[in-house]
Amino acid sequence: MSPTPLIRVSIILAALLLVPGCRSGDPSGSGLRLSRLDSGPTTRSSSDILAASEIQTERVDDAHQAVLRFRPEFLRGRAAPGLADPAGAAPVVYLNGVRQGGADMLRTIPARAILEIRYLTPAVASEQFGPYHTGGVIAVRTRR
């Protein structure tokens, strides 16, 4: 007799949690730790990270312009559309670990002050900042 679908899903989830590295804070496998926003400068390029060195290659005035130019996918809601939000959820902006609001807040952050901008998936964002980040997080670190 085979296990019910619910038991099968539970077994798969348990196996994923027990496999080394699955919850290491590096879901991309790129060697970059996403578990701490203040973990030093980025040394590798990633599609979910926009470093100051990359921003400085172009003339941009603020974080919003930098994201539009280099990583416009950060601004798109990545969550599946649902009844509560048919367009899909938009990402929330955090500045140095403090919630700021929607993507329009990026216009208030000068480009010259940016160390890095990261997109955190909804799962990673919920782990770091709590629930209700269905569109993910755009986390900006600046020079203090």
BAKOL-954368 format. One record per atom (N, C-alpha, C): residue number from 1; x, y, z. Coordinates in steps of 0.2 Angstrom, whole numbers, plus 5000, padded with zeros to 4 digits. Layout:
% residues N
REC     k   east   north     up
REC   NUM      X       Y      Z
...
//
This chain:
% residues 144
REC     k   east   north     up
REC     1   5004    4994   5000
REC     1   5000    5000   5000
REC     1   5004    5006   5000
REC     2   5003    5011   4996
REC     2   5007    5017   4995
REC     2   5005    5022   5000
REC     3   5010    5027   5002
REC     3   5008    5032   5006
REC     3   5003    5037   5003
REC     4   4999    5041   5007
REC     4   4995    5046   5004
REC     4   4999    5052   5001
REC     5   4996    5056   4997
REC     5   5000    5061   4994
REC     5   5003    5066   4999
REC     6   4999    5067   5005
REC     6   5001    5072   5010
REC     6   5007    5069   5013
REC     7   5007    5062   5015
REC     7   5013    5059   5018
REC     7   5019    5060   5013
REC     8   5018    5059   5007
REC     8   5024    5059   5002
REC     8   5027    5066   5002
REC     9   5022    5071   5002
REC     9   5025    5078   5002
REC     9   5029    5080   5008
REC    10   5026    5077   5014
REC    10   5030    5078   5020
REC    10   5036    5075   5020
REC    11   5037    5069   5017
REC    11   5043    5065   5017
REC    11   5048    5069   5013
REC    12   5046    5072   5007
REC    12   5050    5076   5003
REC    12   5053    5082   5006
REC    13   5048    5086   5009
REC    13   5050    5092   5013
REC    13   5055    5090   5018
REC    14   5054    5085   5022
REC    14   5059    5083   5027
REC    14   5066    5081   5025
REC    15   5066    5078   5019
REC    15   5072    5076   5016
REC    15   5076    5083   5013
REC    16   5072    5087   5011
REC    16   5075    5094   5008
REC    16   5078    5097   5014
REC    17   5075    5097   5020
REC    17   5078    5101   5026
REC    17   5084    5097   5029
REC    18   5084    5091   5028
REC    18   5090    5087   5031
REC    18   5096    5087   5026
REC    19   5095    5088   5020
REC    19   5101    5088   5015
REC    19   5105    5094   5017
REC    20   5112    5093   5018
REC    20   5116    5099   5020
REC    20   5116    5104   5014
REC    21   5116    5110   5017
REC    21   5116    5116   5013
REC    21   5109    5119   5010
REC    22   5104    5115   5011
REC    22   5098    5117   5009
REC    22   5095    5124   5012
REC    23   5097    5124   5019
REC    23   5095    5130   5022
REC    23   5101    5134   5025
REC    24   5106    5134   5020
REC    24   5112    5138   5022
REC    24   5112    5145   5021
REC    25   5107    5148   5019
REC    25   5107    5155   5017
REC    25   5109    5156   5010
REC    26   5110    5151   5006
REC    26   5113    5152   4999
REC    26   5109    5148   4995
REC    27   5102    5150   4993
REC    27   5098    5146   4989
REC    27   5101    5146   4982
REC    28   5105    5150   4980
REC    28   5107    5150   4973
REC    28   5113    5146   4971
REC    29   5116    5144   4977
REC    29   5122    5140   4976
REC    29   5128    5144   4973
REC    30   5128    5150   4973
REC    30   5133    5154   4971
REC    30   5139    5156   4975
REC    31   5138    5153   4982
REC    31   5143    5155   4987
REC    31   5142    5161   4990
REC    32   5137    5165   4989
REC    32   5135    5171   4992
REC    32   5130    5170   4998
REC    33   5132    5172   5004
REC    33   5127    5171   5009
REC    33   5122    5177   5009
REC    34   5116    5174   5009
REC    34   5110    5179   5010
REC    34   5107    5180   5016
REC    35   5110    5176   5021
REC    35   5107    5176   5028
REC    35   5108    5182   5032
REC    36   5113    5186   5030
REC    36   5114    5193   5034
REC    36   5115    5198   5028
REC    37   5112    5204   5029
REC    37   5112    5209   5024
REC    37   5119    5213   5025
REC    38   5122    5213   5031
REC    38   5127    5217   5033
REC    38   5134    5212   5033
REC    39   5134    5208   5028
REC    39   5139    5203   5028
REC    39   5145    5205   5024
REC    40   5147    5211   5023
REC    40   5153    5213   5019
REC    40   5151    5214   5012
REC    41   5156    5217   5008
REC    41   5155    5218   5001
REC    41   5154    5212   4997
REC    42   5151    5212   4991
REC    42   5150    5207   4987
REC    42   5156    5206   4982
REC    43   5158    5200   4982
REC    43   5164    5199   4978
REC    43   5162    5195   4971
REC    44   5157    5192   4970
REC    44   5155    5189   4964
REC    44   5149    5193   4961
REC    45   5148    5192   4955
REC    45   5142    5195   4952
REC    45   5136    5190   4952
REC    46   5130    5193   4953
REC    46   5124    5188   4953
REC    46   5118    5192   4950
REC    47   5114    5189   4948
REC    47   5108    5192   4945
REC    47   5103    5195   4950
REC    48   5104    5193   4956
REC    48   5100    5195   4962
REC    48   5104    5201   4966
REC    49   5110    5202   4964
REC    49   5114    5207   4968
REC    49   5116    5213   4963
REC    50   5116    5219   4965
REC    50   5118    5225   4961
REC    50   5123    5228   4965
REC    51   5130    5228   4964
REC    51   5135    5230   4968
REC    51   5137    5238   4966
REC    52   5140    5241   4971
REC    52   5142    5248   4969
REC    52   5146    5249   4963
REC    53   5151    5244   4963
REC    53   5155    5245   4957
REC    53   5152    5244   4950
REC    54   5146    5241   4950
REC    54   5142    5240   4944
REC    54   5138    5247   4943
REC    55   5136    5250   4948
REC    55   5132    5256   4948
REC    55   5136    5262   4945
REC    56   5142    5262   4948
REC    56   5147    5267   4946
REC    56   5149    5267   4939
REC    57   5148    5262   4935
REC    57   5150    5261   4928
REC    57   5145    5266   4923
REC    58   5139    5268   4926
REC    58   5134    5272   4922
REC    58   5133    5278   4926
REC    59   5130    5283   4923
REC    59   5128    5289   4927
REC    59   5121    5288   4929
REC    60   5120    5287   4935
REC    60   5113    5286   4938
REC    60   5113    5290   4944
REC    61   5107    5293   4945
REC    61   5106    5298   4951
REC    61   5104    5294   4958
REC    62   5100    5289   4957
REC    62   5097    5286   4963
REC    62   5096    5279   4962
REC    63   5094    5275   4967
REC    63   5093    5268   4967
REC    63   5088    5266   4962
REC    64   5083    5269   4961
REC    64   5078    5267   4957
REC    64   5081    5267   4949
REC    65   5084    5273   4948
REC    65   5087    5273   4941
REC    65   5092    5267   4940
REC    66   5096    5265   4945
REC    66   5101    5260   4945
REC    66   5097    5253   4944
REC    67   5092    5252   4948
REC    67   5088    5246   4947
REC    67   5085    5245   4940
REC    68   5082    5251   4937
REC    68   5079    5251   4931
REC    68   5084    5249   4925
REC    69   5090    5252   4926
REC    69   5096    5251   4921
REC    69   5099    5244   4921
REC    70   5100    5242   4927
REC    70   5104    5236   4928
REC    70   5100    5229   4930
REC    71   5095    5230   4934
REC    71   5091    5224   4936
REC    71   5083    5226   4936
REC    72   5080    5227   4930
REC    72   5073    5229   4930
REC    72   5069    5224   4933
REC    73   5071    5217   4933
REC    73   5067    5212   4935
REC    73   5066    5212   4943
REC    74   5070    5216   4946
REC    74   5069    5217   4954
REC    74   5062    5220   4955
REC    75   5060    5225   4950
REC    75   5054    5229   4951
REC    75   5047    5225   4950
REC    76   5048    5219   4946
REC    76   5042    5215   4944
REC    76   5040    5211   4950
REC    77   5034    5211   4951
REC    77   5031    5206   4956
REC    77   5032    5199   4954
REC    78   5036    5195   4958
REC    78   5037    5188   4956
REC    78   5032    5183   4959
REC    79   5028    5185   4963
REC    79   5023    5181   4966
REC    79   5018    5179   4961
REC    80   5015    5173   4961
REC    80   5009    5172   4957
REC    80   5003    5176   4958
REC    81   5000    5178   4953
REC    81   4994    5182   4954
REC    81   4989    5178   4958
REC    82   4985    5181   4963
REC    82   4980    5178   4967
REC    82   4974    5182   4967
REC    83   4969    5179   4971
REC    83   4963    5183   4972
REC    83   4964    5190   4975
REC    84   4968    5190   4980
REC    84   4969    5196   4984
REC    84   4973    5201   4980
REC    85   4977    5199   4976
REC    85   4982    5203   4972
REC    85   4983    5200   4965
REC    86   4978    5202   4960
REC    86   4978    5199   4953
REC    86   4984    5201   4949
REC    87   4988    5206   4951
REC    87   4994    5208   4947
REC    87   5000    5204   4950
REC    88   4999    5201   4955
REC    88   5005    5198   4959
REC    88   5008    5203   4963
REC    89   5011    5201   4969
REC    89   5014    5206   4974
REC    89   5020    5209   4972
REC    90   5021    5216   4974
REC    90   5026    5220   4972
REC    90   5031    5219   4978
REC    91   5038    5220   4976
REC    91   5043    5219   4982
REC    91   5043    5225   4986
REC    92   5045    5224   4993
REC    92   5045    5229   4998
REC    92   5053    5231   4998
REC    93   5054    5238   4999
REC    93   5061    5240   5000
REC    93   5063    5241   5007
REC    94   5069    5238   5008
REC    94   5072    5239   5015
REC    94   5078    5243   5014
REC    95   5080    5248   5018
REC    95   5086    5252   5018
REC    95   5090    5250   5024
REC    96   5096    5247   5024
REC    96   5100    5245   5029
REC    96   5096    5241   5035
REC    97   5091    5237   5032
REC    97   5088    5233   5037
REC    97   5081    5235   5039
REC    98   5079    5242   5037
REC    98   5073    5245   5040
REC    98   5068    5245   5034
REC    99   5062    5243   5035
REC    99   5057    5243   5030
REC    99   5055    5251   5028
REC   100   5055    5252   5022
REC   100   5054    5259   5019
REC   100   5047    5259   5016
REC   101   5045    5254   5012
REC   101   5039    5254   5008
REC   101   5040    5251   5001
REC   102   5036    5254   4997
REC   102   5036    5252   4990
REC   102   5042    5254   4986
REC   103   5043    5252   4980
REC   103   5048    5253   4975
REC   103   5049    5261   4974
REC   104   5044    5265   4975
REC   104   5045    5272   4974
REC   104   5051    5275   4979
REC   105   5051    5271   4985
REC   105   5056    5274   4990
REC   105   5063    5273   4987
REC   106   5065    5269   4982
REC   106   5071    5269   4979
REC   106   5073    5276   4976
REC   107   5069    5280   4974
REC   107   5070    5286   4971
REC   107   5074    5291   4977
REC   108   5073    5289   4983
REC   108   5075    5294   4988
REC   108   5083    5292   4990
REC   109   5085    5287   4988
REC   109   5092    5284   4990
REC   109   5097    5286   4984
REC   110   5102    5291   4986
REC   110   5107    5293   4981
REC   110   5111    5287   4979
REC   111   5113    5287   4972
REC   111   5117    5282   4970
REC   111   5124    5281   4973
REC   112   5127    5287   4974
REC   112   5133    5287   4977
REC   112   5134    5284   4984
REC   113   5128    5284   4987
REC   113   5128    5281   4994
REC   113   5127    5273   4994
REC   114   5126    5270   4989
REC   114   5124    5263   4988
REC   114   5130    5259   4989
REC   115   5130    5254   4993
REC   115   5135    5248   4993
REC   115   5133    5243   4989
REC   116   5127    5241   4990
REC   116   5124    5235   4986
REC   116   5116    5235   4986
REC   117   5113    5233   4981
REC   117   5106    5232   4981
REC   117   5105    5224   4980
REC   118   5101    5221   4984
REC   118   5099    5214   4983
REC   118   5092    5213   4982
REC   119   5090    5208   4978
REC   119   5083    5205   4978
REC   119   5083    5199   4982
REC   120   5079    5199   4987
REC   120   5078    5193   4991
REC   120   5071    5190   4989
REC   121   5071    5183   4987
REC   121   5065    5180   4986
REC   121   5060    5180   4992
REC   122   5054    5179   4990
REC   122   5049    5179   4996
REC   122   5051    5174   5001
REC   123   5054    5168   5000
REC   123   5056    5164   5005
REC   123   5061    5166   5010
REC   124   5066    5169   5006
REC   124   5072    5172   5010
REC   124   5070    5178   5014
REC   125   5066    5182   5011
REC   125   5063    5188   5014
REC   125   5059    5187   5020
REC   126   5055    5182   5020
REC   126   5051    5180   5025
REC   126   5055    5177   5031
REC   127   5061    5174   5029
REC   127   5065    5171   5034
REC   127   5069    5177   5038
REC   128   5071    5182   5034
REC   128   5074    5187   5037
REC   128   5070    5193   5041
REC   129   5064    5194   5037
REC   129   5060    5200   5040
REC   129   5053    5198   5042
REC   130   5052    5192   5042
REC   130   5045    5190   5044
REC   130   5040    5188   5038
REC   131   5034    5186   5040
REC   131   5030    5185   5034
REC   131   5027    5191   5030
REC   132   5023    5190   5025
REC   132   5020    5195   5021
REC   132   5025    5199   5017
REC   133   5030    5195   5014
REC   133   5034    5198   5008
REC   133   5033    5194   5002
REC   134   5027    5193   5000
REC   134   5025    5189   4994
REC   134   5028    5191   4988
REC   135   5030    5197   4987
REC   135   5034    5200   4981
REC   135   5041    5200   4982
REC   136   5044    5198   4988
REC   136   5051    5198   4989
REC   136   5053    5205   4992
REC   137   5059    5206   4993
REC   137   5062    5212   4996
REC   137   5067    5214   4991
REC   138   5068    5221   4990
REC   138   5074    5224   4987
REC   138   5077    5227   4993
REC   139   5083    5224   4995
REC   139   5087    5226   5001
REC   139   5093    5231   4999
REC   140   5093    5237   5001
REC   140   5098    5242   4999
REC   140   5103    5243   5005
REC   141   5109    5242   5004
REC   141   5114    5244   5009
REC   141   5118    5250   5007
REC   142   5118    5255   5012
REC   142   5122    5261   5010
REC   142   5128    5262   5014
REC   143   5132    5266   5012
REC   143   5138    5269   5017
REC   143   5135    5272   5022
REC   144   5137    5271   5028
REC   144   5133    5274   5034
REC   144   5137    5280   5036
//
